[in-house]
Amino acid sequence: MTTRILPAVGDPDAARSVSTLLSQLPDTEPAQPVTDSTQLVDTLARLAAASLDELPEVVLVHERIGPVPALELVREVALRFPAVGVVLITADASPVLFSAAMDSGARGLVTLPLGYEELASRVQAAAQWSLGVRRHLGAGAEPIAGPGGTVVTVSGAKGGVGTTLTAVHLALAARAAGRSVALVDMDLQSGDIASYLDVQFRRSVADLAAIADISPRVLQDAVYVHETGLSLLLAPGEGERGEEVTDRAARQVVSALRGRHEVVVLDCGSRLDSANAAAIEMADTALLVTTPDVVAVRAAKRTVRMWERLQVRKAEETLTLVNRHHRSTEIQPPLVQKITGTRIAGVAVPANFKELSAVVDAGRLHELDAKSTVKQALWTLAGELGLVGAPAADAPGKQLARAGDRGSLGLRRRTGGR
């Protein structure tokens, strides 16, 4: 079988050298090198939109690619196109870089100056890995065509601001529109999605943490299909098991779900750890929920600043939702936008707990009346985020999670990881 290879090399001399050596490899079909990170991602997205089979088996990323740094580009390609084997070309053969490359999702590393034997070996290994992934993707239900479904994270400025309510109804709105939807409880120590939807299920996201290759069958065993049609991946019943879910495990879980669902909604709660930081980094839309009171808005500002310091998300790439809004409240959405520096959602959720109390107490949040002003606002928000229509690259609120702009590696450096 012929191995298709797409090199990403910015320097013209290096590109010629790579192309020359690739042309000597047997049973390979090297493409014309792309010259920057944007061109690489756009090329892969175009090919993936046509078919999974159109993607090259191997992508070579040269260390001097730009404008996104090489390791960040490796991470982005590995996350958005999990069926592609990425190999890094670098002059640095140190164990530190090798470990960083593997953490970013590379399937191999080739040192400069290039040698035929090493290049052939790494390309062959990456190609075999890619073929294995594609066999897995073809073993169950059809994967989503293109770079994957839309990922939305919902985080709270502090506890009790309505994060789970928001996540559940965004997912329900997308499902009602006929889309395949996964709802994930990434509030790993105190998640309540199971309680809100009256679910008792033993498996959780923690059961996927130690699995290196999440196949469709493995994913299916961990997911609970709710009566509404939502695919639920729940938080562990024992909160301490949340420690098992590392940032790397979170990336694998989100990538696996993204490859098999049109919409993935993650309830990240109000606590930041390396796992939900990785999810927020990967998200097309990172939604931050606050209430219009001084304490919550201050907490929202702290959260945004922390995300920026840890290189998880920039303020301008965060969308803030004001929950329990009332016209007479002194703090209005424009003021929240000014204080936090984020974008503000076009809809605010009204304060009307009486509508919610019965369904919340019964664990039947999905049965909230269609006339509910809270439900109408949240389903309108789903439309604003592009979750209820055909997928669109320019849907409001959708942001490509460009790894060159942020990275949860910053969180691991400061928290020590897990």
Salt bridges, closest charged atoms under 4 A:
ASP11 OD2 - ARG64 NH2 3.88
ASP13 OD1 - ARG16 NH2 2.14
GLU57 OE2 - ARG4 NH2 2.68
GLU57 OE2 - ARG134 NH1 3.98
GLU72 OE1 - ARG75 NH1 2.27
GLU76 OE2 - ARG80 NH1 3.53
GLU76 OE2 - ARG402 NH1 3.95
ASP103 OD1 - ARG248 NH1 3.69
ASP198 OD2 - ARG364 NH1 3.89
ASP207 OD1 - ARG241 NH1 3.44
ASP213 OD2 - HIS136 NE2 3.28
ASP221 OD1 - ARG217 NE 3.75
GLU227 OE2 - ARG364 NH2 3.13
GLU227 OE2 - HIS366 NE2 3.66
GLU243 OE1 - ARG418 NE 2.56
GLU244 OE2 - ARG241 NE 3.06
ASP247 OD2 - ARG412 NH1 1.87
ASP273 OD2 - ARG271 NH1 3.16
GLU281 OE1 - ARG251 NH2 2.53
ASP284 OD2 - ARG258 NH2 2.89
GLU317 OE1 - ARG406 NH1 2.16
GLU367 OE2 - ARG364 NH2 2.55
